[in-house]
Amino acid sequence: MSWGTIFLTVHLLGVALWFGGAFYERIFVFAGVREHQGSPMELVYTKVMLKTQPFFLVSVLLLLIGGVGMTIFYRLGFLPASWLGIKQGLAIVMVAIFAGYIGPTMKKTEQQVQALGDKAATVTPEIRRNVHNFQLALDIVHVGLVINFLLGIWQPF
């Protein structure tokens, strides 16, 4: 098995984990937060959502390791004027959005949830606002993921 095959496998594993996790999070967890707004279950779903960060970090690391590994192994270059350059640029933007906004907002929200203690009935309006805002940012990142996925299959130019 060549290094190229290993990097591709790692990259595709990252894609599968991210897509699967994002789909589950979007369909079940985000919906649970919205459906149970104002009830104790909103707090439960919010806690579940905040616990997903390590899972997505692993999937993104696998994507980056596989993608950078293939780029180096096949000598494709970084940010070329092609579909690959667009994929790489989108990946940089998605990582920047996560590192600069989503991650810090999730960490702040997790601290706020912990400060509520075990006897809290539901989340505060500020926590609810933070959750809504990072869900929107995650939606933007997921659109970038879908575009990257389609570019990788289509390879138009």
N, C-alpha and C positions, 0 to 999 in steps of 0.2 A: 504494500500500500504506500503510495507516494505522499509527500507532505501536502501536495495540492488537494488530494482526496481527504486527508485528515482535516485540513483547514475548512474545506467545503462542508464536511460532516459536522464540525463544530459550529460553523455558521448556520447551517440549516437547523441544527438542534436549538440554537438561540432563537431563530425565527419561529420555530414550532412552539417553544415555550412562551415567547412573548405574545404571539397570536392567541394561543390557547388561554393564557392568563388574562390577556386584555378582554377576550370574548367573555370569559367567566365573570370577570370583574364588572364589565359593562352590563351584561344581561342580568346577573344575580345580585351583586353587591351594590352597585350604584342604584339599581332599582329598589333594593331593600331599604337603602337610606331614604330615598324619596317617598316610598310607600309608607314608611313608618315614622315620618316626620312628626316630632312632638311626643312620641311614645318612647318607652324604655328601649324598644327594639332599635330605634334610630341610633342610640348610643352603641348597642351591640354591633350593628352593621358598620358604624364608623370605626370602631375598634378593629374589626376584621379588615376593613379597607387599609387602615394604617399599618397593619401587619404584613401587607403584601410587598412592601418596598424591598426587602432582601431578595424575594423571588425575582422581581423585575431587574434588580441589579445584576443578579447572576445571568439572566437571559441576555441583558445588554452586554455584559462582559464577554459572553460566548460569541455574540454577534461581532463585537469589535475584534476579538482575538482571531476569529475565523476570517473576517473581512480584511483586516490588516495583514494577516498571514498570507491569504491568497494574493493580495496586491503585491506583497514583497516576493513571494515565491514565483508568481507568473510575470513579475517585472511590469506591472500594468501602470504604475505611477499613481501619484496622488492628485486628485482634482483635475484629471484630464478633461478636455473639451469633448465629452461624450456622455452617454447614459451613466457610465460609472462615476464620472465626476459629479453628476447631479446626485446620485445615490450617496456619495461620500459627503457632499455638501449638506444634504438633508440630514445625514447621520450626525454631522457636527452641530447643526442647528438643534436637532432633537436632544442631544446630550447636553447642550448649553441650556435649553429650556428646563430640562430635568435638574441639572446641577444648580442653575441659578434661581429657579423659582419653585418647581414642584417639590424637590427634596427638602429645601428649607421650610416651605409652607407645611409640608407633612410633618416635619420634625416639631415645628411650633405647635401645630394642632395636636400632635401626640402629647406634648407637654401639657397643653390645656386640658386634654381629656384626663390625663393622670391626676392633674390638680383637682378635678371634680371629685375624686375619691370613689369608693365603692357604693356609696349610697345615693349617687346622683340618679335622678329619674330620667333625664334626657340631656341632650347637648345644649350649650348656650347658643344664642344667636351668632356670636362671633365664630364659634366652632363651625356652625352650620354654613356661615359665609365662607370660611376658609375651605371647607370641604367642597362647596359649590365651585369656588375659584380653581382649586387644583384639579377638580374633575374636568372643567373646561380646558385647562392646559393639557391634561392627559388626552382629551379628545383631539386636540391639535396635534400632539405627538403621534397619536394613533393614525391620524390621516397621513402624516409623513411616513409612518411604517407601511401603510397600504400602498402609497405611491412608490416607495422603495421596493416593495415586493413586486409590484407590477413592472417597474423598470427592469428588475432583475430577470423576470421571465421574458418580457418583450424585447429588451435590448435594442431599441429602435435605431440608434446611430452610434 
